[in-house]
């Protein structure tokens, strides 16, 4: 299982060296780092920022752009939430599953790399006994390669 996960993540990590994105959802205390969100398929890693070690949940989410234009993009993708800290303390490593449905909009034409981000995310615990529906509003920045000028 681990080798299949590594084989899946390797191409996504290679593309991250060219272009990447960061986002912050302040009311959800969530920081994300992703590969190039302008591609059809991209990978997003999400980190909780509300505590140092008490609840250090991480979510890995492969996303697909359903609709893209120069000013907005709609995306969707499943997520797997895990916690190495909880696992070290004897709890479960796998925390749960989620589905991200979101939109990123570039409202300022002079700064197209700056984006407003809105997401809805139904999430369920790994034992499927309870769940929660998250909505997130934040800001994202896309680091793009500079185009060569002739």
C-alpha positions in Angstrom: 0.0 0.0 0.0 2.8 2.4 0.9 4.6 2.0 -2.3 1.5 2.7 -4.4 1.0 5.9 -2.4 4.6 6.9 -3.1 4.2 6.1 -6.8 1.0 8.3 -6.9 2.5 11.2 -5.0 5.9 11.3 -6.8 4.6 12.9 -10.1 2.7 15.5 -8.1 5.7 16.4 -6.0 7.9 16.8 -9.1 5.5 19.3 -10.6 5.5 21.3 -7.4 9.1 22.5 -8.1 7.8 24.6 -11.1 4.7 26.2 -9.8 2.9 26.0 -6.5 0.3 27.7 -4.4 -0.3 28.5 -0.8 -3.7 29.3 0.9 -4.8 30.4 4.3 -8.4 30.0 5.7 -8.2 32.2 8.8 -11.6 31.3 10.3 -10.9 27.6 9.9 -7.2 27.9 11.0 -6.1 26.0 7.9 -2.9 26.5 5.9 -2.5 24.7 2.5 0.3 24.1 0.2 -0.4 22.7 -3.3 1.1 21.9 -6.6 0.2 24.0 -9.7 -3.6 24.6 -9.3 -3.8 25.7 -12.9 -3.3 22.1 -14.1 -6.2 19.7 -14.6 -5.0 17.5 -11.7 -3.2 18.9 -8.6 -2.3 17.9 -5.1 -3.1 19.8 -2.0 -1.7 19.3 1.6 -3.7 20.9 4.4 -2.4 21.6 7.9 -4.3 22.8 10.9 -2.7 25.9 12.5 -4.8 26.3 15.7 -2.5 24.4 18.0 1.1 23.4 18.0 0.9 19.7 18.8 -2.5 19.2 20.4 -4.3 18.5 17.2 -1.9 18.5 14.3 -4.2 17.0 11.6 -3.0 16.9 8.0 -5.1 16.2 5.0 -3.8 15.1 1.6 -6.2 15.9 -1.3 -5.8 15.2 -5.0 -8.0 17.7 -6.8 -9.4 18.0 -10.3 -10.3 21.3 -12.0 -13.9 20.9 -13.3 -14.0 24.4 -14.9 -11.1 26.9 -15.4 -10.9 30.3 -16.9 -8.3 33.1 -16.5 -10.2 34.5 -13.6 -11.7 31.5 -11.7 -11.6 27.8 -11.3 -14.0 25.2 -9.8 -12.5 22.1 -8.3 -13.4 18.9 -6.5 -11.5 16.1 -4.9 -11.4 13.5 -2.0 -9.2 13.9 1.0 -7.6 11.7 3.6 -7.0 13.2 7.1 -4.3 11.8 9.3 -2.4 12.7 12.5 1.1 11.5 13.2 1.0 13.1 16.7 -2.2 11.2 17.6 -0.6 8.0 16.3 2.5 8.6 18.5 0.3 9.0 21.5 -1.5 5.7 20.8 -4.5 6.9 19.0 -5.4 6.2 15.4 -3.2 7.5 12.6 -6.1 7.7 10.2 -8.6 10.4 11.3 -11.1 10.5 8.5 -12.2 11.3 5.0 -13.5 14.4 3.2 -14.7 15.8 -0.1 -13.5 19.2 -1.1 -15.7 21.3 -3.4 -14.3 24.7 -4.1 -13.8 27.8 -6.2 -10.8 30.2 -6.5 -11.4 33.6 -8.0 -8.8 36.2 -9.1 -10.8 39.4 -8.4 -7.9 41.9 -9.1 -6.7 41.9 -12.7 -3.5 43.6 -11.9 -2.6 40.8 -9.3 -3.8 37.6 -11.0 -1.8 35.4 -8.7 -3.9 36.6 -5.6 -7.1 34.6 -5.3 -10.1 34.5 -3.0 -10.9 30.9 -2.1 -14.2 29.4 -0.9 -14.7 25.7 -0.1 -17.4 23.4 1.2 -16.2 20.1 2.6 -18.3 17.3 4.1 -16.1 15.2 6.3 -16.5 11.9 8.2 -14.5 10.2 10.9 -12.6 7.1 9.9 -15.1 4.8 11.7 -18.0 6.6 9.8 -19.9 7.2 13.1 -19.9 11.0 12.9 -19.2 13.8 10.5 -19.2 17.5 10.0 -19.8 19.9 7.1 -17.1 22.6 6.8 -17.3 25.8 4.8 -14.1 27.8 4.4 -13.3 31.3 3.1 -9.7 32.3 2.6 -7.0 33.8 0.4 -4.6 32.0 -1.9 -1.5 32.9 -3.8 -0.2 31.1 -6.9 3.6 31.2 -7.5 4.0 31.0 -11.3 7.1 30.7 -13.4 8.0 33.9 -15.0 7.5 33.9 -18.8 10.7 34.5 -20.8 10.6 37.9 -22.5 12.1 38.1 -26.0 
